[in-house]
Amino acid sequence: MGACVMVILERLQELLQTPLFGTSLSVGNLLWLVVILALSVILARLTVTNLRRALENRMSKNELEILLKLIYFTIVILGVVIALPNIIADLSGLLVAGGILGIIIGFASQSVVSNFVSGLFLMVEQPVKIGDNVNVGSISGNVEDISILSTTVRTYDGVFVRIPNEKVFNSDITNYWANVARRFDYAVGIRYQDDAGKAIGIIKNVLKDHPFVLQRPSPTVFVEELGDNGVNITVKIWSPARVWWDVKIELLWKIKVALEAEGIEIPFPQRTVWFPEPLKMEERQKVPHEKG
């Protein structure tokens, strides 16, 4: 029995010392690297999970996710640093034999490295944060996640779009929630026979009664244009950025109802035609029906 165990151990030792690819890199060295990397990933995931539970109520979601990602990749990189010194290999032969493959991998990894570096810059600069309402290139929606290689945006119709970080970093970014307040404008038209001053007072009262209309900056209501069909009143309103859209669609209807309740109507297109000479109305003579 003991002899069999010794034989198995000797065979296993020979297998672990078997060189790979014509170099001094052995199966045992490669196995050591795989084990260390696997343990590093497991340790990183356990650490991130426990930290998320401990800090989720103490930090903002965006700051917490950035911190957890940095900790995760730091642990994995440390695992690689620990494993590499134990791999003693002369890779010159392998590099010569796999030169073409190395060139292909090098070109393929350029985008990965670029996305990785762009992801680090995005996390440091923070032009967008998780939960922000943004427009990146032609994609608009809410930022769901910012990973080390890509950013995920949920569009307004519920579609999740993965955008490489390099594209995000090089694109024009519009962040609608970067400022706590956001302005929206209305153009409200009234008839010429209606009292513009009264209409402005009605609109101001509607704005004053709404809880999400900010008073600093204060709303402005004024006559901007005397149009073809009526008097155009401009309304400029500031509200919290996160409820901007709801306030905008709600207030427009309330303004319409309030104006109509006071007899002020929205004008419709109309045109007055002038003739150089008065038109003459000619009366047609009725022709009696002949009796057959």
KESE-94767 format. One record per atom (N, C-alpha, C): residue in one letter; x, y, z. Coordinates in steps of 0.1 Angstrom, whole numbers, plus 5000, padded with zeros to 4 digits. Last residue first. Layout:
aXYZ;...
//
This chain:
g405057044337;g404856964325;g403456914323;k405857354348;k404957234350;k404857164337;e409057464357;e408057444347;e407157324350;h409857644386;h409857514379;h408757504369;p411257964384;p410157874387;p410257744379;v414358064395;v413658024383;v412557924386;k415358334414;k414858194414;k414058164401;q418258504410;q416858494407;q416458354407;r420658574435;r420258494423;r418758494422;e422058874442;e421058774446;e420658704434;e425358954450;e424358944439;e423358834443;m427259174467;m426459054468;m425359054458;k430459294462;k429059314459;k428359174460;l433059404483;l432459294475;l430959314474;p434859704480;p433859624486;p433259514477;e438359674471;e436959724468;e435959644475;p440559544482;p440559694479;p439259754476;f440059344511;f439859364497;f439859514493;w441659154536;w441159284531;w441159294516;v441258904559;v441458924545;v440859064541;t442758774587;t441758874582;t442158914568;r442958454602;r443558554592;r442458644588;q444158254629;q443058314622;q443658424613;p444857994652;p445258064640;p444058124633;f443558064685;f443757974674;f444158054662;p444558134719;p444158174705;p444358064695;i443158034749;i444358014740;i443858054726;e441458274770;e441458154761;e442758154753;i440058354800;i441158384791;i441458254783;g438158304820;g437758354807;g438858394797;e439158184842;e438958334842;e438558394829;a439457924834;a438457954844;a438158104846;e441557944816;e440157924810;e439157954821;l443657964835;l443358074825;l441958064820;a443557724848;a443357844855;a443057964846;v444057534827;v442757534834;v442457664841;k446657614820;k445657614810;k444257624817;i448057564844;i447957694839;i446857714829;k447757284846;k447157374856;k447057514852;w449257194824;w447757174825;w447157264835;l451757274833;l451257324820;l449757304820;l452257134856;l452057274857;l451357324844;e452756864847;e451656894856;e451257044856;i455056874832;i453756834826;i452556864834;k456856974851;k456657034839;k455357004833;v456956784872;v456456924875;v456056994862;d458056564859;d456656554865;d456056694867;w460556664852;w459656624842;w458256624847;w461856724878;w461656824867;w460556784857;v462656584899;v461156584897;v460856684885;r465356624900;r464856484900;r463356474898;a465756894901;a466156824889;a465456684888;p463357114914;p464357014916;p464556924904;s462857404891;s462357304900;s463457204903;w462057714877;w463057624882;w462357524892;i460657854848;i460457794861;i461657704864;k459258104828;k460558034831;k460457984845;v457058184802;v457158144817;v458458064819;t455958434780;t456958334784;t457058304799;i453158484760;i453758504774;i454758394776;n452058644732;n452858524737;n453558564750;v448958724719;v450058774728;v450758654734;g448158614686;g447858654699;g449158704706;n448758574659;n447458534664;n447158564678;d451258674655;d450258694645;d448858664650;g452458814687;g452458724676;g451358754666;l454458984705;l453159004700;l453058934686;e456358834731;e456158864717;e454758894714;e456658824759;e457858824751;e457558864736;v455558914790;v455158914776;v456458924767;f456558694817;f456558824810;f456058804796;v457758554846;v456558554837;v456558684830;t459958354864;t459758474857;t458658454847;p460658214897;p460158204883;p459858344877;s463858254914;s462358274913;s461958254899;p466258004924;p465858124916;p464358134914;r463958044947;r465258084945;r466057984936;q461557914946;q461458054947;q462858124946;l460557634926;l461557694935;l461357844934;v457857424928;v458357544920;v459257624930;f456757234943;f458057204937;f458557314928;p454157314952;p455257294962;p456657274956;h452357584938;h452957444936;h454157424945;d451557834942;d450857734950;d451457594948;k452957984924;k453158004938;k452557894947;l451957914899;l453257874903;l453557884918;v449458034901;v449557884899;v450957844904;n450158304903;n449458234914;n449558084914;k451258344878;k452158354890;k451458284902;i448958314862;i450058214861;i450958224873;i447558544870;i446958404872;i448058304872;g449258744862;g448958734876;g448358594879;i449158714834;i450458694841;i450158674856;a446458774830;a446958644827;a448258614834;k446459044837;k445658954845;k446158814842;g448059144816;g448459164830;g447759064839;a446559094793;a447759024795;a448259034810;d443259034788;d444159124796;d445459044799;d442258964754;d442358934768;d443359024775;q442359034728;q441359104736;q441359064750;y444358874718;y444659014719;y443559084728;r444658564736;r444058644726;r444358794728;i447758404745;i446458444748;i445958534737;g450158134749;g449558244740;g448158274745;v453058054765;v451658054766;v451058174758;a455757864765;a455257974757;a453757964757;y457857774793;y456557764785;y456457884776;d460857604804;d460157714799;d458857684792;f462757494832;f462057464820;f461157584816;r465757424850;r464757514845;r464057454833;r466757244879;r466657254865;r465557344860;a468957184907;a467757244901;a467857254886;v471357054912;v470157014920;v468857074914;n473256934885;n472757044893;n471557004900;a473256674875;a474456724881;a474156854890;w471156584861;w471056584875;w472256634882;y471856574834;y470656654838;y470456664853;n474656584817;n474156534830;n473056624835;t475856494787;t474956594793;t474356524806;i478956454772;i478056404782;i477156514787;d480456364742;d479856474749;d478756424759;s482956104746;s481656154741;s481256284749;n485055974758;n485356064746;n484056124741;f483955824778;f484955924782;f485156024770;v482255644764;v481755744774;v482655854776;k484255504750;k483255584742;k482555684752;e485555384771;e486255474762;e485355564754;n483655224782;n484055344789;n484855434781;p480955104762;p482355104766;p482755234772;i477655064774;i478555154766;i479955144771;r474754884772;r476154884777;r477054964768;v471554954781;v472554974770;v473854974777;f468354834786;f469654844792;f470654844781;v465154984783;v466254904776;v467554934783;g463055154792;g463455034799;g464454944793;d462655394779;d461755284776;d462155154782;y464855544787;y463455584792;y462455474789;t467555314794;t466855414786;t465455434792;r470155274816;r468755224813;r468055334806;v473555204810;v472455304810;v471155244807;t476655114822;t475355064818;t474255174820;t479955124810;t478955194818;t477555144813;s482954924814;s481854974807;s480855044816;l485154854829;l485254844814;l484154914807;i484554874856;i485854914852;i486054914837;s481255014856;s482154914859;s483554964854;i478555164868;i479755204862;i480855104866;d474955144863;d476255094868;d477455154861;e472855304855;e472655194864;e473855144870;v471855614847;v473055534848;v472755434859;n469055664826;n469555664839;n470755574840;g469155824793;g468555744803;g469255764817;s470155824759;s469655894771;s468955804780;i472455824733;i471755744743;i471455824755;s474155944716;s472755934712;s471955854722;g476256064740;g476156054725;g474656054721;v474456044767;v475856004763;v475755974748;n472756204791;n472756184777;n474156164772;v471256104823;v472256164814;v471956134799;n470656104856;n469956114843;n470856184833;d472355894880;d472156024873;d471356004860;g472755644890;g471555704894;g471255834886;i476255694894;i475155594894;i473855664898;k477355984876;k477255894888;k476155794886;v479656144855;v478356084857;v478455994869;p482156254859;p481256334852;p479756274853;q484356164877;q482956154881;q482056254873;e487156144879;e486556274875;e485056274879;v487455874888;v488155984895;v487456114892;m485855724871;m485655704885;m486355824893;l486955794846;l485555824849;l485255824864;f489555694849;f489355834848;f487955874851;l488955414849;l489555474861;l489455634860;g487855394823;g486955364835;g487555424848;s490055444807;s488955534807;s488055514819;v491455204814;v492055344817;v490955444818;f489655024802;f490055014816;f490555144821;n489555094776;n488355094784;n488655094799;s492255044769;s491655174767;s490455194776;v492454764773;v493254854781;v492655004781;v490554684754;v490354654768;v491154744777;s491754774730;s490454834734;s490154804749;q494054624730;q494154764730;q492854824735;s493754354727;s493754404741;s493854554741;a494154314700;a492754284706;a492654344720;f496854364697;f495854444690;f494454434697;g497854144712;g498154284715;g497154384709;i496953924699;i496353954713;i496654094716;i498453954676;i497053954675;i496353984689;i501053934687;i500654054680;i499154064679;g500953664697;g501153784706;g500753914700;l500753524673;l499653524683;l499753634693;i503253574663;i502053624656;i500853624665;g504853454683;g504953594680;g503753644673;g505253204695;g503953264695;g503953414691;a507953164694;a507053064687;a505653124686;v508953374709;v509353364695;v508353274687;l507753324733;l507453444727;l507853444712;l508953074740;l507453084738;l507153214731;g511653144742;g511253054732;g509753064729;s511453324764;s511953374751;s511453274740;l510653264790;l509653274780;l510153314766;d511653074814;d512353144803;d511353154792;a510353114846;a510253054833;a511053144823;i509053074876;i510353094870;i510353034856;i506753184895;i506753124882;i508153164876;n506753324918;n506953184920;n506953114906;p506153584911;p507453554915;p507753404916;l503253564906;l504153574895;l505653544900;a501653564930;a501853444922;a502953454912;i501653824940;i502153724948;i502453594940;v500453964918;v501853994922;v502453894931;v497953844918;v498753824907;v500253854911;g496953944943;g497153804941;g498053764929;l496954214937;l497854164947;l498054014946;i494754214919;i496154244914;i497254204924;v492654144937;v493054054925;v494454084920;i492754374954;i492954234959;i493354134948;t492054574935;t493354574943;t493654444948;f489554504926;f490654494917;f492054504924;y488154554951;y488054424944;y489254404935;i488654824956;i489054724966;i489154584959;l487354944934;l488754964936;l489354854946;k484754864939;k485454814927;k486954834928;l484154994963;l484154844962;l484854794950;l484255264955;l485155214965;l485255064964;i482155274936;i483555304932;i484555244942;e479955214953;e480355124942;e481755144937;l480055434971;l480255294976;l480655204965;e479455654954;e480755644961;e481055504966;n476855574946;n477955594936;n479255584943;k475355564970;k475555444962;k476655464952;s476955724998;s476055724987;s476355604978;m477255555030;m477755625019;m476755625008;r475855425050;r476755525054;r477355605042;n474455205042;n473655315048;n474555425052;e476455035032;e475455075023;e474555195028;l478554925047;l478655065044;l477455115036;a478054655052;a478454745064;a478354895060;r477454545028;r476454535039;r476754635050;r479854595015;r478654655010;r477554655020;l481654445029;l481754585030;l480554655025;n480854185022;n480754225036;n480854385037;t481354194994;t480054164999;t479854215013;v484154244993;v483254344987;v481754314993;t485154005005;t485354135011;t484354245006;l484253814987;l483753805001;l483953945008;r485653894964;r484153894964;r483653884978;a488253854972;a487853994968;a486253994968;l488453584977;l488653674988;l488053814984;i487953494950;i487053454961;i487153554973;v490253604938;v488853644933;v487853614944;s492253474952;s492253614952;s490853664948;l491853204945;l491653244959;l491553394960;a492453224918;a491053184922;a490853224936;l495153294918;l494153384912;l492753354917;i496253064931;i496353194937;i495353294932;v495552864912;v495052864925;v495052994932;v496952954889;v495552944888;v494952944902;l499652944899;l499053074894;l497553064894;w499852664903;w500052764914;w499452894911;l499652574877;l498652534887;l498652634899;l502052674866;l500752714861;l499652694871;n503852524882;n503852674882;n502552724877;g503152264874;g503052304888;g503052454889;v503952264847;v502452244851;v502252294865;s506452514842;s505952384844;s504452384847;l508652684823;l507352694829;l506752554830;s510852664807;s511052614821;s509752634829;t509552554775;t510252654784;t510352584798;g507952414757;g509452414755;g510152514764;f505452424766;f505752504755;f507252514753;l506252324799;l505252364790;l505852454779;p507652044818;p507752184812;p506652204801;t506551884847;t506651874832;t506652014826;q506251884873;q507451944868;q507651934853;l503851754877;l503851894880;l505151964875;l504551494869;l503551574861;l503651724864;e506351424889;e506851434875;e505851514866;q504551424910;q505651524910;q506251544896;l502951214902;l502351344904;l503451454903;r504751004904;r504151034891;r503551184891;e505251014931;e506351034922;e505851074908;l502750954942;l503351084945;l504451114935;i502450694932;i501550794928;i502150934930;v504550564945;v504550574931;v503650684926;m503750594972;m504950654967;m505050674952;v501450434971;v501250584974;v502550654969;c502550184966;c501650244956;c501450394958;a503950154990;a504650164977;a503850224966;g501950125009;g502850245009;g503650264996;m500849885000;m500050005000;m500950135000;
//
